[in-house]
Amino acid sequence: MRKLFYLLSLFLLVYTCDDGDIIDVKLDFDKELSMCNLSADNYFLYDIKTNPGESLSLIFPKNTTTNLIFNPPQNNYETTLTINGTNTLFNYRTYDGNPEQMICSILSDPNVNIIKDYTTNSGTVTIITTYVDDDDDGIPAHLEDANLDGDNDPATNPTDTDGDGIPDYLDADDDNDNVLTKDEKHNYTKADGLSKAQDTDGDGIPDYLDDDDDGDGVLTRHEDADLDGDPTNDRDSSSPTPTVPRYLDKESKDTFDYQKFNKNVYKRTYTIKFYIKNVNLEVISLTEIDFGTYTYSVLIESE
């Protein structure tokens, strides 16, 4: 079936219109979908080519069901839509210019016109939504899990070093010391992994997992002299090493009772794949077409 799909969607198809003209259609779109936000009532996804000017588009209504496509209740969420030619539409269009200049515009470019507009009144859209969460700390998620359950999935039985209820792979500050993990020199590389992570006090715990980085008995977040939630900008002028931040200076042992923890934000990237089956666009009939993939990211604040 997959081979058949590629043959149908990628190779040159030749057909005869009612008027006898021979028209060539080559559906070699890049399958990277974009979205127009022209209507509060409908989703409008599209893919375009500029040479020649062509577009494929899918329109369907916004409601509590279709909203789940873009904010699913669980990963690997799957749903279907029925193309009916009224409120759920699939179109193939040709243009005499660059469709990008008009496809999402309320006022169309006067220099670009639609030559042909083919629509289908039937078909089924299968939609699969997956997502990946990332705390953007520069460490791959699978390395932030002790994998005690042996399933190589950081989302199940996840490691939570600081015990704050946020798994390490979603925690931008794994040790809750108010210094972001990405700023604690974990020095991750594909070649060396985390073997060269900075360990200021040499206690065998890398700084990004150590809530007392310099081992002076004062928690890193309590070495925040100006109480601004950022220990990295506080120094002790009386220390033998006054240019070193207090939290990395074991000679600086003053305590500042800063009790707050900075908010945690992580990124969720959604990948939404659209497959359309049994469509008849007048000029071409396809058993299945990979319409494409829509990708977007949102920031989520942990509670």
C-alpha positions as CSV (number, residue, x, y, z in Angstrom):
1,M,0.0,0.0,0.0
2,R,2.8,2.4,0.9
3,K,4.6,1.8,-2.4
4,L,1.3,2.4,-4.2
5,F,0.8,5.7,-2.4
6,Y,4.2,7.0,-3.4
7,L,3.7,6.0,-7.0
8,L,0.3,7.8,-7.0
9,S,1.4,10.9,-5.2
10,L,4.9,11.5,-6.6
11,F,5.0,10.3,-10.2
12,L,3.7,12.1,-13.2
13,L,0.0,11.4,-13.8
14,V,-1.6,12.0,-17.2
15,Y,-5.3,12.3,-17.8
16,T,-7.8,13.7,-20.3
17,C,-10.2,16.4,-19.3
18,D,-13.7,16.6,-20.8
19,D,-12.6,19.2,-23.3
20,G,-9.9,16.8,-24.6
21,D,-6.9,18.7,-23.3
22,I,-4.1,16.6,-21.9
23,I,-3.0,17.9,-18.5
24,D,0.0,16.8,-16.5
25,V,-0.2,16.7,-12.7
26,K,2.8,16.0,-10.5
27,L,1.9,16.0,-6.9
28,D,5.5,16.5,-5.6
29,F,4.7,18.9,-2.8
30,D,7.2,19.1,0.1
31,K,4.5,17.9,2.6
32,E,5.5,20.6,5.1
33,L,2.1,22.1,5.9
34,S,1.3,25.7,7.0
35,M,-1.8,27.1,8.5
36,C,-3.8,30.2,7.8
37,N,-5.6,31.9,10.6
38,L,-8.2,33.8,8.6
39,S,-11.2,32.4,10.3
40,A,-12.3,31.9,13.9
41,D,-14.6,29.1,12.7
42,N,-12.3,26.9,10.6
43,Y,-8.8,25.4,10.4
44,F,-7.1,25.9,7.0
45,L,-4.0,23.9,6.3
46,Y,-2.1,24.1,3.0
47,D,0.9,23.1,1.0
48,I,2.1,25.1,-2.0
49,K,4.5,24.9,-5.0
50,T,5.8,28.0,-6.7
51,N,6.9,26.6,-10.0
52,P,4.4,25.9,-11.3
53,G,2.0,27.7,-8.9
54,E,-0.1,25.0,-7.2
55,S,-1.7,24.3,-3.8
56,L,-3.3,21.6,-1.8
57,S,-5.5,22.6,1.0
58,L,-7.7,21.1,3.7
59,I,-10.4,23.1,5.6
60,F,-12.4,21.8,8.5
61,P,-14.4,23.4,11.3
62,K,-13.1,24.3,14.7
63,N,-14.9,22.6,17.5
64,T,-14.3,20.7,20.7
65,T,-13.4,17.6,18.8
66,T,-11.1,19.0,16.1
67,N,-9.4,21.2,18.7
68,L,-8.0,18.0,20.2
69,I,-6.0,17.5,17.0
70,F,-3.8,20.4,18.1
71,N,-4.0,19.8,21.8
72,P,-4.5,16.1,22.3
73,P,-5.4,14.4,25.6
74,Q,-2.6,11.9,25.1
75,N,0.4,11.2,22.9
76,N,-0.1,9.3,19.6
77,Y,-3.6,10.7,19.4
78,E,-5.5,9.5,16.3
79,T,-8.8,10.8,14.8
80,T,-10.6,10.9,11.4
81,L,-12.5,13.5,9.5
82,T,-15.0,12.9,6.6
83,I,-14.6,15.2,3.6
84,N,-18.2,16.3,2.6
85,G,-17.7,19.2,0.2
86,T,-19.4,21.6,2.6
87,N,-17.6,22.4,5.8
88,T,-14.8,19.8,5.4
89,L,-13.0,20.5,2.1
90,F,-10.0,19.3,0.2
91,N,-8.8,21.3,-2.8
92,Y,-6.2,21.2,-5.5
93,R,-5.6,24.6,-7.2
94,T,-3.4,25.9,-9.9
95,Y,-2.3,29.6,-10.2
96,D,-0.7,31.9,-12.8
97,G,1.8,33.1,-10.1
98,N,3.1,32.4,-6.7
99,P,0.2,31.2,-4.5
100,E,2.1,32.2,-1.4
101,Q,1.2,35.8,-2.2
102,M,-2.5,35.2,-1.9
103,I,-3.4,32.0,-0.2
104,C,-3.6,33.5,3.3
105,S,-4.5,37.0,2.3
106,I,-7.9,38.6,2.9
107,L,-7.1,40.9,0.0
108,S,-5.6,38.8,-2.9
109,D,-2.6,39.9,-4.9
110,P,-4.1,41.4,-8.1
111,N,-1.2,39.9,-10.0
112,V,-1.9,36.3,-9.0
113,N,-5.1,34.4,-10.1
114,I,-6.5,31.0,-9.6
115,I,-6.6,29.2,-12.9
116,K,-8.3,25.9,-11.8
117,D,-9.9,24.9,-8.5
118,Y,-10.6,21.2,-8.1
119,T,-12.5,20.0,-5.0
120,T,-13.7,16.6,-3.8
121,N,-17.0,15.8,-2.1
122,S,-15.8,12.6,-0.5
123,G,-12.9,11.0,1.3
124,T,-11.5,10.3,4.7
125,V,-8.8,12.2,6.6
126,T,-6.7,10.2,9.1
127,I,-4.8,12.4,11.5
128,I,-2.1,11.3,13.9
129,T,-0.8,13.7,16.5
130,T,2.4,13.0,18.5
131,Y,4.5,15.3,20.6
132,V,7.9,15.5,22.2
133,D,8.7,17.4,25.4
134,D,12.0,19.1,25.9
135,D,13.3,21.2,28.8
136,D,15.8,22.8,26.4
137,D,18.7,22.2,28.8
138,G,21.0,20.7,26.1
139,I,20.9,17.1,27.5
140,P,18.9,14.5,25.5
141,A,15.9,13.3,27.4
142,H,17.0,9.6,27.6
143,L,20.2,10.7,29.4
144,E,18.1,12.4,32.1
145,D,16.5,9.1,33.2
146,A,18.1,6.4,35.3
147,N,15.9,4.0,33.3
148,L,15.2,1.9,36.4
149,D,12.2,0.3,34.6
150,G,14.4,-0.7,31.7
151,D,12.0,0.6,29.0
152,N,14.2,3.4,27.7
153,D,11.3,5.8,28.1
154,P,12.0,8.8,30.3
155,A,8.3,9.5,30.6
156,T,7.6,6.3,32.6
157,N,8.9,6.0,36.1
158,P,11.0,9.1,35.4
159,T,14.0,10.3,37.4
160,D,13.3,13.4,39.5
161,T,16.7,14.4,41.1
162,D,15.4,17.3,43.2
163,G,12.1,15.6,44.1
164,D,10.0,18.6,43.0
165,G,7.5,16.5,41.1
166,I,9.0,17.5,37.7
167,P,11.0,14.8,35.9
168,D,14.5,15.7,35.1
169,Y,13.8,15.5,31.3
170,L,11.2,18.2,31.8
171,D,13.0,20.2,34.5
172,A,15.0,23.1,33.3
173,D,16.7,23.2,36.7
174,D,17.3,19.6,37.7
175,D,18.7,20.3,41.2
176,N,16.4,23.2,42.1
177,D,19.3,25.5,42.9
178,N,17.9,28.4,40.8
179,V,20.7,28.0,38.3
180,L,19.4,26.5,35.1
181,T,20.9,23.1,34.1
182,K,22.0,24.5,30.7
183,D,24.1,27.2,32.6
184,E,25.9,24.7,34.9
185,K,28.4,23.4,32.3
186,H,27.1,19.9,31.8
187,N,29.3,19.9,28.7
188,Y,27.3,17.3,26.9
189,T,28.5,16.1,23.5
190,K,27.5,13.1,21.4
191,A,31.0,11.8,21.6
192,D,31.6,12.2,25.4
193,G,28.1,12.2,26.7
194,L,28.1,13.8,30.2
195,S,31.5,12.5,31.2
196,K,33.0,16.0,31.2
197,A,30.3,17.7,33.3
198,Q,31.6,20.3,35.7
199,D,31.8,19.1,39.3
200,T,33.1,22.1,41.3
201,D,33.4,20.5,44.7
202,G,34.6,17.1,43.3
203,D,32.0,15.2,45.2
204,G,31.1,13.0,42.3
205,I,27.9,14.9,41.7
206,P,28.0,17.2,38.6
207,D,27.0,20.8,39.3
208,Y,23.8,20.5,37.3
209,L,22.5,17.8,39.8
210,D,24.2,19.3,42.9
211,D,22.2,21.7,45.1
212,D,25.5,22.8,46.8
213,D,27.8,23.2,44.0
214,D,30.9,24.4,45.9
215,G,30.4,22.0,48.8
216,D,30.6,24.7,51.5
217,G,27.5,23.6,53.3
218,V,25.4,26.4,52.0
219,L,22.8,25.6,49.4
220,T,23.4,27.3,46.1
221,R,20.1,29.1,46.1
222,H,20.9,30.5,49.6
223,E,24.1,32.1,48.2
224,D,21.9,34.7,46.4
225,A,23.0,37.9,48.1
226,D,20.6,40.3,46.3
227,L,17.7,37.8,46.6
228,D,16.8,38.2,42.9
229,G,16.5,34.5,42.2
230,D,19.8,34.4,40.3
231,P,22.8,33.1,42.3
232,T,25.1,33.6,39.2
233,N,25.4,37.4,39.7
234,D,26.4,37.4,43.4
235,R,30.1,37.7,44.4
236,D,31.9,38.2,47.7
237,S,34.4,41.0,47.5
238,S,36.1,39.8,50.7
239,S,36.8,36.3,49.3
240,P,40.3,35.4,48.1
241,T,38.6,34.8,44.7
242,P,36.2,37.8,44.5
243,T,35.5,37.3,40.8
244,V,34.0,33.8,41.4
245,P,30.2,33.7,42.1
246,R,29.5,32.9,45.8
247,Y,27.8,29.6,44.8
248,L,31.0,28.3,43.3
249,D,33.3,29.8,45.9
250,K,33.8,27.5,48.9
251,E,35.4,30.3,50.9
252,S,32.3,32.3,50.7
253,K,29.8,30.9,53.3
254,D,27.3,33.6,54.0
255,T,23.7,32.5,53.9
256,F,20.9,34.4,52.4
257,D,17.4,33.0,53.1
258,Y,16.0,32.9,49.6
259,Q,13.1,30.5,49.8
260,K,11.6,30.8,46.3
261,F,12.1,28.4,43.4
262,N,12.1,29.8,39.9
263,K,9.2,28.7,37.6
264,N,9.9,25.8,35.3
265,V,9.0,26.1,31.6
266,Y,9.5,23.4,29.0
267,K,8.8,23.1,25.3
268,R,6.3,20.7,23.7
269,T,6.7,20.1,20.0
270,Y,3.6,18.7,18.2
271,T,3.9,16.7,14.9
272,I,0.6,16.3,13.2
273,K,0.4,14.0,10.1
274,F,-2.5,14.0,7.7
275,Y,-3.3,11.1,5.4
276,I,-6.2,11.5,2.9
277,K,-7.9,8.5,1.3
278,N,-10.3,7.8,-1.5
279,V,-10.4,11.3,-3.0
280,N,-11.6,12.3,-6.4
281,L,-10.5,15.7,-7.6
282,E,-12.2,15.5,-11.0
283,V,-8.8,15.4,-12.7
284,I,-7.3,12.7,-10.6
285,S,-8.4,10.0,-8.2
286,L,-6.1,8.7,-5.5
287,T,-6.5,5.8,-3.1
288,E,-4.3,7.6,-0.6
289,I,-2.3,10.8,-0.4
290,D,0.2,11.9,2.3
291,F,-1.1,15.4,2.6
292,G,1.8,16.4,4.9
293,T,2.9,17.2,8.4
294,Y,2.1,20.3,10.4
295,T,4.6,21.0,13.2
296,Y,4.4,23.6,16.0
297,S,5.7,24.2,19.5
298,V,4.3,25.6,22.7
299,L,5.8,26.5,26.0
300,I,4.3,24.8,29.1
301,E,4.7,26.1,32.6
302,S,4.9,23.3,35.2
303,E,2.6,23.7,38.2
